[in-house]
Amino acid sequence: MDTFDPLALRKLLARNMRIRRAELAISQEEVALRTGLTQAYLSGIEREKRNISLDTIQKIAFALETTGSALLNMR
């Protein structure tokens, strides 16, 4: 590892969320309905602007029919 990137996990999560939504052909609005989070909040996560909790990652993973670890792993 060359340098520490404090935003690396945010970037990875955001990318994996977008990919998984595309695979399921669902919108941020649909994920919002499934999680009880707002579309604006989800947008902030996908734009790497939000630092979210593990509980929120778990909610999103469930909504995206995957696991939290899958959202945080390199594809």
N, CA, C and O atoms as a printed pandas DataFrame, in Angstrom:
     atom_number atom_name residue_name chain_id  residue_number  x_coord  y_coord  z_coord
0              1         N          MET        A               1    0.849   -1.178    0.000
1              2        CA          MET        A               1    0.000    0.000    0.000
2              3         C          MET        A               1    0.892    1.237    0.000
3              4         O          MET        A               1    1.713    1.412    0.900
4              5         N          ASP        A               2    0.735    2.088   -0.996
5              6        CA          ASP        A               2    1.605    3.249   -1.133
6              7         C          ASP        A               2    1.271    4.350   -0.136
7              8         O          ASP        A               2    2.145    4.800    0.605
8              9         N          THR        A               3    0.022    4.786   -0.108
9             10        CA          THR        A               3   -0.389    5.852    0.800
10            11         C          THR        A               3   -1.755    5.517    1.375
11            12         O          THR        A               3   -2.533    4.763    0.791
12            13         N          PHE        A               4   -2.023    6.096    2.528
13            14        CA          PHE        A               4   -3.308    5.899    3.167
14            15         C          PHE        A               4   -4.331    6.820    2.528
15            16         O          PHE        A               4   -4.127    8.033    2.472
16            17         N          ASP        A               5   -5.409    6.265    2.056
17            18        CA          ASP        A               5   -6.514    7.041    1.491
18            19         C          ASP        A               5   -7.691    6.948    2.445
19            20         O          ASP        A               5   -8.354    5.913    2.501
20            21         N          PRO        A               6   -7.967    8.017    3.204
21            22        CA          PRO        A               6   -9.053    7.960    4.185
22            23         C          PRO        A               6  -10.431    7.771    3.561
23            24         O          PRO        A               6  -11.381    7.416    4.259
24            25         N          LEU        A               7  -10.550    8.000    2.275
25            26        CA          LEU        A               7  -11.837    7.862    1.604
26            27         C          LEU        A               7  -11.958    6.570    0.800
27            28         O          LEU        A               7  -12.937    6.380    0.080
28            29         N          ALA        A               8  -10.979    5.689    0.917
29            30        CA          ALA        A               8  -10.962    4.475    0.092
30            31         C          ALA        A               8  -12.225    3.630    0.264
31            32         O          ALA        A               8  -12.801    3.171   -0.722
32            33         N          LEU        A               9  -12.655    3.425    1.502
33            34        CA          LEU        A               9  -13.850    2.600    1.710
34            35         C          LEU        A               9  -15.105    3.302    1.222
35            36         O          LEU        A               9  -16.022    2.651    0.722
36            37         N          ARG        A              10  -15.161    4.631    1.361
37            38        CA          ARG        A              10  -16.318    5.368    0.829
38            39         C          ARG        A              10  -16.399    5.201   -0.678
39            40         O          ARG        A              10  -17.478    4.989   -1.229
40            41         N          LYS        A              11  -15.253    5.297   -1.342
41            42        CA          LYS        A              11  -15.212    5.149   -2.800
42            43         C          LYS        A              11  -15.646    3.748   -3.210
43            44         O          LYS        A              11  -16.430    3.579   -4.144
44            45         N          LEU        A              12  -15.134    2.755   -2.508
45            46        CA          LEU        A              12  -15.457    1.368   -2.810
46            47         C          LEU        A              12  -16.937    1.092   -2.585
47            48         O          LEU        A              12  -17.586    0.472   -3.427
48            49         N          LEU        A              13  -17.472    1.542   -1.467
49            50        CA          LEU        A              13  -18.886    1.366   -1.171
50            51         C          LEU        A              13  -19.748    2.035   -2.233
51            52         O          LEU        A              13  -20.696    1.433   -2.738
52            53         N          ALA        A              14  -19.424    3.267   -2.569
53            54        CA          ALA        A              14  -20.202    4.016   -3.564
54            55         C          ALA        A              14  -20.202    3.286   -4.908
55            56         O          ALA        A              14  -21.244    3.135   -5.545
56            57         N          ARG        A              15  -19.038    2.843   -5.321
57            58        CA          ARG        A              15  -18.919    2.143   -6.608
58            59         C          ARG        A              15  -19.734    0.855   -6.600
59            60         O          ARG        A              15  -20.479    0.573   -7.539
60            61         N          ASN        A              16  -19.585    0.079   -5.531
61            62        CA          ASN        A              16  -20.295   -1.202   -5.453
62            63         C          ASN        A              16  -21.807   -1.020   -5.348
63            64         O          ASN        A              16  -22.568   -1.833   -5.874
64            65         N          MET        A              17  -22.243    0.039   -4.675
65            66        CA          MET        A              17  -23.681    0.320   -4.624
66            67         C          MET        A              17  -24.223    0.619   -6.021
67            68         O          MET        A              17  -25.267    0.097   -6.413
68            69         N          ARG        A              18  -23.513    1.458   -6.766
69            70        CA          ARG        A              18  -23.961    1.804   -8.125
70            71         C          ARG        A              18  -23.995    0.567   -9.021
71            72         O          ARG        A              18  -24.943    0.366   -9.779
72            73         N          ILE        A              19  -22.957   -0.256   -8.927
73            74        CA          ILE        A              19  -22.901   -1.473   -9.735
74            75         C          ILE        A              19  -24.057   -2.403   -9.384
75            76         O          ILE        A              19  -24.734   -2.934  -10.265
76            77         N          ARG        A              20  -24.273   -2.592   -8.086
77            78        CA          ARG        A              20  -25.337   -3.521   -7.669
78            79         C          ARG        A              20  -26.716   -3.008   -8.046
79            80         O          ARG        A              20  -27.578   -3.791   -8.447
80            81         N          ARG        A              21  -26.940   -1.695   -7.923
81            82        CA          ARG        A              21  -28.233   -1.129   -8.352
82            83         C          ARG        A              21  -28.439   -1.371   -9.838
83            84         O          ARG        A              21  -29.542   -1.702  -10.273
84            85         N          ALA        A              22  -27.380   -1.206  -10.613
85            86        CA          ALA        A              22  -27.473   -1.439  -12.057
86            87         C          ALA        A              22  -27.781   -2.903  -12.351
87            88         O          ALA        A              22  -28.593   -3.207  -13.226
88            89         N          GLU        A              23  -27.132   -3.812  -11.618
89            90        CA          GLU        A              23  -27.389   -5.240  -11.805
90            91         C          GLU        A              23  -28.850   -5.586  -11.517
91            92         O          GLU        A              23  -29.445   -6.423  -12.195
92            93         N          LEU        A              24  -29.416   -4.936  -10.508
93            94        CA          LEU        A              24  -30.814   -5.184  -10.140
94            95         C          LEU        A              24  -31.794   -4.305  -10.917
95            96         O          LEU        A              24  -33.009   -4.478  -10.824
96            97         N          ALA        A              25  -31.247   -3.360  -11.685
97            98        CA          ALA        A              25  -32.058   -2.400  -12.453
98            99         C          ALA        A              25  -33.044   -1.653  -11.543
99           100         O          ALA        A              25  -34.234   -1.550  -11.840
100          101         N          ILE        A              26  -32.512   -1.137  -10.425
101          102        CA          ILE        A              26  -33.351   -0.348   -9.525
102          103         C          ILE        A              26  -32.737    1.034   -9.295
103          104         O          ILE        A              26  -31.527    1.224   -9.413
104          105         N          SER        A              27  -33.585    1.968   -8.971
105          106        CA          SER        A              27  -33.167    3.350   -8.755
106          107         C          SER        A              27  -32.790    3.593   -7.300
107          108         O          SER        A              27  -33.049    2.763   -6.428
108          109         N          GLN        A              28  -32.174    4.743   -7.055
109          110        CA          GLN        A              28  -31.916    5.165   -5.682
110          111         C          GLN        A              28  -33.239    5.297   -4.926
111          112         O          GLN        A              28  -33.314    4.993   -3.736
112          113         N          GLU        A              29  -34.251    5.742   -5.608
113          114        CA          GLU        A              29  -35.568    5.882   -4.981
114          115         C          GLU        A              29  -36.082    4.532   -4.480
115          116         O          GLU        A              29  -36.649    4.449   -3.390
116          117         N          GLU        A              30  -35.888    3.486   -5.265
117          118        CA          GLU        A              30  -36.311    2.148   -4.848
118          119         C          GLU        A              30  -35.504    1.688   -3.635
119          120         O          GLU        A              30  -36.059    1.104   -2.705
120          121         N          VAL        A              31  -34.206    1.947   -3.645
121          122        CA          VAL        A              31  -33.379    1.589   -2.491
122          123         C          VAL        A              31  -33.850    2.367   -1.261
123          124         O          VAL        A              31  -33.888    1.824   -0.157
124          125         N          ALA        A              32  -34.204    3.622   -1.451
125          126        CA          ALA        A              32  -34.717    4.443   -0.350
126          127         C          ALA        A              32  -35.984    3.823    0.239
127          128         O          ALA        A              32  -36.133    3.751    1.459
128          129         N          LEU        A              33  -36.883    3.382   -0.614
129          130        CA          LEU        A              33  -38.106    2.740   -0.143
130          131         C          LEU        A              33  -37.808    1.458    0.637
131          132         O          LEU        A              33  -38.449    1.170    1.648
132          133         N          ARG        A              34  -36.839    0.704    0.159
133          134        CA          ARG        A              34  -36.497   -0.567    0.798
134          135         C          ARG        A              34  -35.771   -0.387    2.137
135          136         O          ARG        A              34  -35.858   -1.249    3.012
136          137         N          THR        A              35  -35.061    0.728    2.291
137          138        CA          THR        A              35  -34.243    0.941    3.492
138          139         C          THR        A              35  -34.873    1.883    4.514
139          140         O          THR        A              35  -34.544    1.834    5.699
140          141         N          GLY        A              36  -35.777    2.738    4.047
141          142        CA          GLY        A              36  -36.311    3.765    4.933
142          143         C          GLY        A              36  -35.412    4.987    5.007
143          144         O          GLY        A              36  -35.661    5.900    5.794
144          145         N          LEU        A              37  -34.365    5.004    4.186
145          146        CA          LEU        A              37  -33.476    6.166    4.089
146          147         C          LEU        A              37  -33.992    7.074    2.977
147          148         O          LEU        A              37  -34.782    6.639    2.139
148          149         N          THR        A              38  -33.558    8.312    2.964
149          150        CA          THR        A              38  -34.001    9.200    1.894
150          151         C          THR        A              38  -33.143    9.008    0.649
151          152         O          THR        A              38  -31.995    8.569    0.725
152          153         N          GLN        A              39  -33.723    9.344   -0.485
153          154        CA          GLN        A              39  -32.972    9.279   -1.747
154          155         C          GLN        A              39  -31.804   10.241   -1.698
155          156         O          GLN        A              39  -30.732    9.934   -2.219
156          157         N          ALA        A              40  -31.986   11.403   -1.081
157          158        CA          ALA        A              40  -30.907   12.398   -0.967
158          159         C          ALA        A              40  -29.746   11.837   -0.151
159          160         O          ALA        A              40  -28.585   12.052   -0.498
160          161         N          TYR        A              41  -30.046   11.133    0.913
161          162        CA          TYR        A              41  -29.008   10.523    1.746
162          163         C          TYR        A              41  -28.242    9.465    0.959
163          164         O          TYR        A              41  -27.013    9.420    1.003
164          165         N          LEU        A              42  -28.971    8.617    0.240
165          166        CA          LEU        A              42  -28.331    7.592   -0.587
166          167         C          LEU        A              42  -27.472    8.218   -1.678
167          168         O          LEU        A              42  -26.392    7.716   -1.992
168          169         N          SER        A              43  -27.947    9.297   -2.245
169          170        CA          SER        A              43  -27.165   10.008   -3.248
170          171         C          SER        A              43  -25.842   10.501   -2.646
171          172         O          SER        A              43  -24.790   10.414   -3.279
172          173         N          GLY        A              44  -25.914   11.015   -1.421
173          174        CA          GLY        A              44  -24.702   11.464   -0.741
174          175         C          GLY        A              44  -23.714   10.332   -0.515
175          176         O          GLY        A              44  -22.503   10.530   -0.610
176          177         N          ILE        A              45  -24.223    9.159   -0.218
177          178        CA          ILE        A              45  -23.352    7.996   -0.046
178          179         C          ILE        A              45  -22.689    7.641   -1.373
179          180         O          ILE        A              45  -21.483    7.401   -1.427
180          181         N          GLU        A              46  -23.473    7.610   -2.430
181          182        CA          GLU        A              46  -22.934    7.255   -3.747
182          183         C          GLU        A              46  -22.006    8.333   -4.306
183          184         O          GLU        A              46  -21.212    8.059   -5.205
184          185         N          ARG        A              47  -22.100    9.548   -3.782
185          186        CA          ARG        A              47  -21.184   10.621   -4.198
186          187         C          ARG        A              47  -20.011   10.769   -3.225
187          188         O          ARG        A              47  -19.228   11.715   -3.307
188          189         N          GLU        A              48  -19.914    9.800   -2.296
189          190        CA          GLU        A              48  -18.817    9.730   -1.328
190          191         C          GLU        A              48  -18.807   10.910   -0.360
191          192         O          GLU        A              48  -17.749   11.284    0.145
192          193         N          LYS        A              49  -19.958   11.491   -0.098
193          194        CA          LYS        A              49  -20.070   12.650    0.794
194          195         C          LYS        A              49  -20.473   12.259    2.208
195          196         O          LYS        A              49  -20.359   13.073    3.124
196          197         N          ARG        A              50  -20.939   11.042    2.405
197          198        CA          ARG        A              50  -21.450   10.598    3.704
198          199         C          ARG        A              50  -20.525    9.552    4.323
199          200         O          ARG        A              50  -20.002    8.674    3.636
200          201         N          ASN        A              51  -20.340    9.665    5.620
201          202        CA          ASN        A              51  -19.615    8.667    6.391
202          203         C          ASN        A              51  -20.675    7.904    7.178
203          204         O          ASN        A              51  -21.207    8.414    8.165
204          205         N          ILE        A              52  -20.981    6.692    6.746
205          206        CA          ILE        A              52  -22.153    6.003    7.277
206          207         C          ILE        A              52  -21.771    4.910    8.277
207          208         O          ILE        A              52  -20.623    4.468    8.328
208          209         N          SER        A              53  -22.751    4.488    9.065
209          210        CA          SER        A              53  -22.535    3.458   10.078
210          211         C          SER        A              53  -22.618    2.057    9.477
211          212         O          SER        A              53  -23.106    1.857    8.365
212          213         N          LEU        A              54  -22.128    1.113   10.244
213          214        CA          LEU        A              54  -22.239   -0.291    9.834
214          215         C          LEU        A              54  -23.695   -0.717    9.737
215          216         O          LEU        A              54  -24.053   -1.511    8.868
216          217         N          ASP        A              55  -24.531   -0.197   10.617
217          218        CA          ASP        A              55  -25.958   -0.520   10.560
218          219         C          ASP        A              55  -26.567   -0.071    9.237
219          220         O          ASP        A              55  -27.389   -0.777    8.653
220          221         N          THR        A              56  -26.162    1.101    8.772
221          222        CA          THR        A              56  -26.682    1.621    7.508
222          223         C          THR        A              56  -26.168    0.789    6.338
223          224         O          THR        A              56  -26.911    0.524    5.393
224          225         N          ILE        A              57  -24.912    0.379    6.394
225          226        CA          ILE        A              57  -24.379   -0.501    5.348
226          227         C          ILE        A              57  -25.196   -1.790    5.300
227          228         O          ILE        A              57  -25.514   -2.289    4.220
228          229         N          GLN        A              58  -25.527   -2.318    6.456
229          230        CA          GLN        A              58  -26.310   -3.552    6.512
230          231         C          GLN        A              58  -27.703   -3.350    5.912
231          232         O          GLN        A              58  -28.189   -4.224    5.193
232          233         N          LYS        A              59  -28.352   -2.226    6.190
233          234        CA          LYS        A              59  -29.670   -1.924    5.608
234          235         C          LYS        A              59  -29.584   -1.854    4.092
235          236         O          LYS        A              59  -30.417   -2.416    3.380
236          237         N          ILE        A              60  -28.568   -1.160    3.613
237          238        CA          ILE        A              60  -28.391   -1.001    2.164
238          239         C          ILE        A              60  -28.109   -2.354    1.518
239          240         O          ILE        A              60  -28.666   -2.675    0.468
240          241         N          ALA        A              61  -27.248   -3.138    2.147
241          242        CA          ALA        A              61  -26.920   -4.457    1.608
242          243         C          ALA        A              61  -28.177   -5.319    1.493
243          244         O          ALA        A              61  -28.383   -5.983    0.478
244          245         N          PHE        A              62  -29.008   -5.310    2.522
245          246        CA          PHE        A              62  -30.244   -6.088    2.490
246          247         C          PHE        A              62  -31.131   -5.613    1.334
247          248         O          PHE        A              62  -31.700   -6.425    0.604
248          249         N          ALA        A              63  -31.242   -4.298    1.180
249          250        CA          ALA        A              63  -32.060   -3.729    0.101
250          251         C          ALA        A              63  -31.518   -4.096   -1.269
251          252         O          ALA        A              63  -32.281   -4.249   -2.223
252          253         N          LEU        A              64  -30.207   -4.236   -1.368
253          254        CA          LEU        A              64  -29.573   -4.572   -2.640
254          255         C          LEU        A              64  -29.366   -6.077   -2.804
255          256         O          LEU        A              64  -28.686   -6.527   -3.726
256          257         N          GLU        A              65  -29.964   -6.848   -1.891
257          258        CA          GLU        A              65  -29.920   -8.307   -1.975
258          259         C          GLU        A              65  -28.488   -8.842   -2.028
259          260         O          GLU        A              65  -28.149   -9.693   -2.850
260          261         N          THR        A              66  -27.657   -8.311   -1.118
261          262        CA          THR        A              66  -26.262   -8.716   -1.027
262          263         C          THR        A              66  -25.841   -8.633    0.433
263          264         O          THR        A              66  -26.690   -8.545    1.320
264          265         N          THR        A              67  -24.546   -8.660    0.687
265          266        CA          THR        A              67  -24.034   -8.555    2.050
266          267         C          THR        A              67  -23.232   -7.275    2.214
267          268         O          THR        A              67  -22.774   -6.674    1.243
268          269         N          GLY        A              68  -23.077   -6.878    3.463
269          270        CA          GLY        A              68  -22.252   -5.707    3.740
270          271         C          GLY        A              68  -20.818   -5.912    3.287
271          272         O          GLY        A              68  -20.191   -5.002    2.744
272          273         N          SER        A              69  -20.308   -7.110    3.513
273          274        CA          SER        A              69  -18.932   -7.382    3.096
274          275         C          SER        A              69  -18.779   -7.309    1.577
275          276         O          SER        A              69  -17.741   -6.873    1.078
276          277         N          ALA        A              70  -19.796   -7.730    0.848
277          278        CA          ALA        A              70  -19.727   -7.640   -0.617
278          279         C          ALA        A              70  -19.674   -6.184   -1.071
279          280         O          ALA        A              70  -19.018   -5.866   -2.062
280          281         N          LEU        A              71  -20.361   -5.302   -0.352
281          282        CA          LEU        A              71  -20.335   -3.887   -0.721
282          283         C          LEU        A              71  -18.996   -3.229   -0.417
283          284         O          LEU        A              71  -18.672   -2.181   -0.975
284          285         N          LEU        A              72  -18.218   -3.849    0.472
285          286        CA          LEU        A              72  -16.927   -3.271    0.852
286          287         C          LEU        A              72  -15.745   -4.011    0.258
287          288         O          LEU        A              72  -14.599   -3.723    0.602
288          289         N          ASN        A              73  -16.006   -4.963   -0.632
289          290        CA          ASN        A              73  -14.928   -5.736   -1.277
290          291         C          ASN        A              73  -14.655   -5.231   -2.677
291          292         O          ASN        A              73  -15.535   -4.718   -3.369
292          293         N          MET        A              74  -13.387   -5.396   -3.073
293          294        CA          MET        A              74  -13.006   -5.077   -4.449
294          295         C          MET        A              74  -13.691   -6.056   -5.381
295          296         O          MET        A              74  -13.805   -7.242   -5.073
296          297         N          ARG        A              75  -14.151   -5.554   -6.533
297          298        CA          ARG        A              75  -14.774   -6.416   -7.547
298          299         C          ARG        A              75  -13.784   -6.651   -8.659
299          300         O          ARG        A              75  -14.093   -7.350   -9.624
